[in-house]
Amino acid sequence: MTRYLALDPGDKTVGCALSDREGIVARPLPPLARRPHARFLREVAALVLSQEAEALVVGVPLFRGRKGPRAQAALALAHELRKTVRVPVFTQDESYTTAEAREIMDANGTRSERARAARVDGIAAALILERRLGRAGKRAAPAGSLPDGPPPAGGEPAGGATDGGGMAARAPGSAGCGGDGDAG
């Protein structure tokens, strides 16, 4: 299997989660600050290396299946990360993962607002990763990513795999890299 690093992009922080190599466990990691942007990109690249991630998954918030401004921003981030990291970058519908994360914290008795704020982004990123791995369960939408389908074996994009905008998902530096249908 492949070790995935998932990102749940927000305005101020980005939730992070990491899978094990077997694709069984998705565990939240501490969030990253979104600003300054150049530092954020360096921190993602460093996290990919330090955690030995073989692929990156960026959550894209769809609203009733449509790409609004937040989805466009997430797709633009995925496009930029393809130029920054040396692993394949995929997109995944992350609709309602923050609400699901809050439900999980309620069920686990996490009441402190400080604790909830510190954990919600990482739990949401773990839920994004569970969807990518096809283990969404009853509390999440059907597994699979935006049109690129199930996760590829071995850490490489599957032949014909696409990101959220229908362009082939490629590692940075490969021919024809990019193109999410993002604003730009």
N, C-alpha and C positions, 0 to 999 in steps of 0.2 A: 504494500500500500504506500501511500504518500503522506508525508507530514504536512498539514496545511496550517497556515496562519490566517485567521480571519480578522477583518477590520469592520467595525461599525462606526462609520464616520458621522460625527456630530459637528456642531458649529464651534464648540470650545474644546471638546475632548474626543478622542477616538477610542472606542472599546476594542480590546484585543482578546483573542482566544487562540489556543493552539491544540491541534489534535495529536494523538500519539501516532506512531508509525502504522499501527494496525487499523486506524480509523475507528476505534472503539470509544475512546474518551476525548471529549472536547472540554478543555479546562480554561476558565477565564484567566487573563493576565492583567496586570495593572494597566490603566488607560494611558494613552499618550496625549500630551497637549498638542492642539492643532496649530498653534501659533508660537513662534514664527514659522512660517511654512517651510522654509529651507531646512530648518532644524528638524521639523516633523518628518520630512522626507528622509533625512539622514538617519533618524531614529528608527523608522520603519526598515530601512535597508540593514541597519545594525541588528535589529530584532530578527530579521530573516536569517542573518548569518549566525547569531548567537544561539538561536533556537533550532538551527539546522532545518528550517522550513524549506520544503521542496516546491511549494506553490502558495500563492497568495489569493485570498478570496475577499472581495470588497462587496459589502452589503449595499444594495440599491433599493431605496424605499419606493415601491410602486404604489399608486393609489388607484384601486379598481383596475389594475393592470396597465395603468398609464404612467408615463414618465413626466412628472412635474419638475419644478425647479430643483428640489432636493435630489431627485433621481439624476437629473442632468449634472448636478455638481458631483455626485458620487461617481458617475460615469467619467467625468472629466478627471477626477482623482485617479480612477483605475487606469485611464490612458496615461496620465503622468507617471504613475508608479511603474508602468511597463517600461518606461525610459530610465527608471531609477534602480530597480531591483533586477537581479539576474535569475529570476525564477518566473514561470508562467503566472499570469495574473488573470483571474476569473471574476465574474460578477455573479451575484446571487440575490434573488428577491429577499428582502429583509422586512417585508411588511409586517407590522405589529409585533416585532421581536421585543421592542422596549416594553410594550404593554404586557407581553408574556413574561418578560424578566421581572416586572413588578409583581405579577401574579405568583411567580415562583418565590419571590422574597416574602410575600404575604403568607404563603403556605408554610414557609420555613420559619416564620415568626420574626423576620427582620423588621423591626419597628423604627429604629433610630433613623432619622432623616439623613444624618451624616453617613451611616453605614449603607443606607440605600443608595445614596448619591455615588458613593465610592464603588459600589458593586454593579449597578444597573447596566453600565456600558459593556463590561466584561461578560456578564451573563447574556446580554443581547448578542454579543459577538459569538459566544458559544452556541447560541440557538441558530445563528446564521450558518455556522460551521456544521451543526447537526443536519440542517437542511441540505447543505452541499453533499454531505456524506450519505444522504438518503435515509436518515433516522429521525425524521421529523416527529413521529408519534402523533397522538391525537390532538395535541395542543398547537400544532403548527400546520401551515399550508402544505400541500403536496411537495415531495422532494423534487430536486432538480434545480437548475439555475435558470437564469434568463435563458434565451434560446439555446445555450450551448450544451444542455443535456447533463447526463450523469458525470461524476468525476472521472477523469482518465486514470488508467493504471500507470504506475511507474513515474508519475510526476511530469509527464509531458502532455501537452494538449492532444486530445484525440484527433485523428484525421477529420477534417471538416468541422471541428469544434469552433463555436463562435462565442463571442462575448455578448453582452446585453444588446448590442446594436446590430448584430448580424455579421460582423467582421471576424475573420479568423483570429483566435486567441494565440498570441505568439510571445515568446520571451523577448525582452528588450534586445535590440541590436540585430534581430532577425529581419530579413527582407520584408518590407511591407508592414512593419510594426505599427500598431495603433488603429485608430478609427473606431470610436464607440457610437458614433452618431451623437456625440456630445456637442455642447455649444462651442463652436470654435472652428 
